[in-house]
Amino acid sequence: MTLDHVFKNNEKWIKEKLSLDPDYFKELGKGQSPEFLYIGCSDSRVTAEDLMGLGPGDVFVHRNIANMVSGIDLNAMSVVEYAVTHLKVKHVVVCGHYACGGIKAAMQSADLGVLNGWLRNIRDVYRLHKVELNEIKDENKKYDRLVELNVKEQCVNLIKTAAVQKAYRARGLQVHGWVFDVHTGKLIDLKIDFENYLKDIMEIYHLD
């Protein structure tokens, strides 16, 4: 694919949108009021709006390797603060996916340079759940389970933040953990028990 092809696709897309609604871009330019904040993986196969069946203006999106939510990642924390406090989204979603390269890379005994610090967060998830994971003999199933556990731990990291806690108390903000199955296209809800997770960590992480 060439860059010329990309710009031709853009022209075609504009024409298609205007043929359906002459005011499409006029309305798009008025602002955004998405109900979802989606935190997903940077993997090129996993696009938030497409897998959710939504379009421009419906989802505020943040993506990074292995859909991490780190309290010291100013990029991610800024996105959470803006989406939750200013856009007032109703749902925050952490979405991982099976066959995640970041998850597999974290399980390698290899020096991966600048990636080491980032992948250490995933290795910490493995450490927290090593008893369960070490009992899984099939490596592919082990990776799949680590994908799921990583999503859950990133949801916990979200619940630790002041912005999420305040929005939950003020207006019932919800946090969700999903996994996208790249082999079937199915979106799987891990059914995060937000209230129980919150109750479990409040002794240490409660923020007024």
C-alpha positions in Angstrom: 0.0 0.0 0.0 1.3 3.4 -1.0 0.7 6.8 0.7 -1.2 7.9 -2.5 -3.5 5.0 -1.9 -4.2 6.2 1.7 -5.1 9.7 0.5 -7.3 8.4 -2.2 -9.1 6.3 0.4 -9.6 9.4 2.4 -11.2 11.2 -0.5 -13.5 8.2 -1.1 -14.4 8.1 2.6 -15.3 11.9 2.5 -17.6 11.4 -0.5 -19.3 8.4 1.1 -20.0 10.3 4.3 -21.3 13.4 2.5 -23.5 11.3 0.2 -25.2 9.9 3.3 -25.3 13.2 5.3 -24.3 16.5 3.7 -23.8 18.0 7.2 -21.7 15.1 8.5 -18.5 17.0 9.0 -20.3 20.2 10.1 -21.8 18.2 13.0 -18.6 16.4 13.7 -16.8 19.7 14.1 -19.2 20.8 16.9 -17.5 18.7 19.5 -17.6 15.4 21.2 -19.6 13.7 24.0 -18.5 10.1 24.0 -20.0 7.7 26.5 -17.0 5.3 26.5 -13.3 5.6 27.3 -11.6 2.7 25.6 -8.1 1.7 26.7 -6.8 -0.9 24.3 -3.7 -2.4 22.7 -1.8 -0.7 19.9 -2.0 -3.9 17.9 -3.0 -3.0 14.3 -5.6 -5.8 14.2 -7.7 -4.4 17.1 -9.5 -1.1 16.3 -11.9 0.2 19.0 -14.7 1.7 16.9 -14.9 -1.2 14.5 -15.1 -4.0 17.0 -17.7 -2.1 19.0 -19.7 -1.2 15.9 -19.5 2.5 16.7 -18.2 5.5 14.8 -16.4 8.9 15.2 -17.5 10.8 18.3 -18.7 7.7 20.1 -15.5 6.5 21.8 -12.6 8.3 23.4 -9.6 6.1 22.7 -6.2 5.5 24.3 -3.9 2.7 23.0 -0.5 1.3 24.1 1.4 -1.9 24.1 -0.7 -4.5 26.0 -3.4 -2.1 27.1 -1.6 -1.0 30.3 -2.9 1.5 32.9 0.1 2.7 34.9 -0.2 5.4 37.5 3.2 6.8 36.5 2.3 6.9 32.8 1.4 10.6 32.4 -0.1 9.9 29.0 -2.5 7.3 30.2 -3.4 9.2 33.4 -4.0 12.4 31.4 -6.4 10.5 29.1 -8.3 9.1 32.1 -8.5 12.5 33.8 -9.8 14.2 30.7 -12.2 11.5 29.7 -13.7 11.0 33.2 -13.6 14.5 34.7 -14.2 16.7 31.6 -15.9 14.5 29.0 -17.8 12.7 31.8 -17.8 9.3 30.0 -20.2 6.8 31.6 -18.0 3.7 31.0 -14.3 3.0 31.0 -13.2 -0.1 29.2 -9.9 -1.9 29.3 -9.8 -4.2 26.3 -7.1 -6.8 25.7 -6.9 -9.4 23.0 -5.7 -12.9 22.5 -2.5 -13.4 20.6 -1.1 -10.2 22.1 2.5 -9.7 21.1 3.2 -7.6 24.2 2.0 -10.3 26.5 4.1 -13.0 24.7 7.2 -10.7 24.7 6.9 -10.2 28.5 7.1 -14.0 29.0 10.4 -14.2 27.1 13.7 -14.5 29.1 15.3 -11.9 26.9 16.7 -8.3 27.1 14.3 -6.3 24.9 15.9 -2.9 25.4 13.7 0.0 26.1 10.7 -2.3 26.2 12.0 -4.0 29.4 10.5 -1.3 31.7 7.1 -1.4 30.1 6.9 -5.2 29.9 7.9 -5.4 33.6 4.4 -4.4 34.4 3.1 -7.5 32.7 5.6 -9.6 34.4 4.3 -8.2 37.7 0.8 -9.5 36.7 2.3 -12.9 36.1 4.0 -12.8 39.5 0.7 -12.0 41.2 -1.0 -14.9 39.6 1.9 -17.3 39.1 0.3 -20.2 41.1 -2.7 -20.3 38.7 -0.6 -19.7 35.6 2.0 -22.3 36.4 -0.6 -24.9 36.6 -1.6 -24.4 32.9 0.6 -26.6 30.8 -0.6 -25.6 27.4 1.5 -22.4 26.5 -1.2 -20.9 24.3 -3.8 -21.3 27.0 -1.4 -19.8 29.5 -0.9 -16.8 27.3 -4.7 -16.4 26.8 -5.2 -16.6 30.6 -2.5 -14.0 31.2 -4.2 -11.7 28.7 -7.4 -12.0 30.8 -5.6 -11.5 34.1 -3.7 -8.5 32.7 -7.0 -6.8 31.7 -8.4 -7.4 35.2 -5.2 -5.9 36.9 -5.4 -2.9 34.6 -9.0 -2.4 35.7 -7.9 -2.5 39.3 -5.3 0.1 38.4 -8.0 2.3 37.1 -10.1 1.9 40.2 -7.1 3.1 42.2 -7.3 6.5 40.6 -9.0 9.5 42.2 -10.8 10.5 39.0 -12.5 7.1 38.7 -13.3 6.9 42.4 -14.9 10.4 42.5 -16.9 9.8 39.3 -18.2 6.5 40.6 -19.4 8.1 43.8 -20.8 11.2 42.0 -22.5 9.6 39.0 -22.0 5.9 38.9 -19.1 5.6 36.5 -18.5 1.9 35.6 -15.2 0.1 34.7 -15.3 -2.9 32.4 -12.7 -5.5 31.3 -13.1 -7.0 27.8 -11.0 -9.3 25.6 -11.2 -9.3 21.8 -10.7 -12.7 20.2 -8.8 -12.1 17.0 -9.5 -15.6 15.9 -13.3 -15.2 15.9 -14.0 -11.5 16.1 -15.9 -12.0 19.4 -15.8 -9.5 22.1 -15.7 -11.1 25.6 -16.9 -9.4 28.7 -14.8 -10.5 31.7 -17.6 -9.2 34.0 -15.4 -7.1 36.3 -17.0 -6.8 39.7 -16.3 -3.1 40.1 -17.9 -2.7 43.5 -16.1 -5.7 45.1 -12.8 -4.7 43.6 -13.3 -1.2 44.9 -14.3 -2.4 48.4 -11.2 -4.7 48.4 -8.7 -1.9 47.8 -10.3 1.0 49.6 -8.4 0.6 52.8 -5.2 1.5 51.0 -6.3 3.3 47.8 -9.2 5.4 49.0 -8.9 9.0 47.6 -11.4 11.7 48.6 
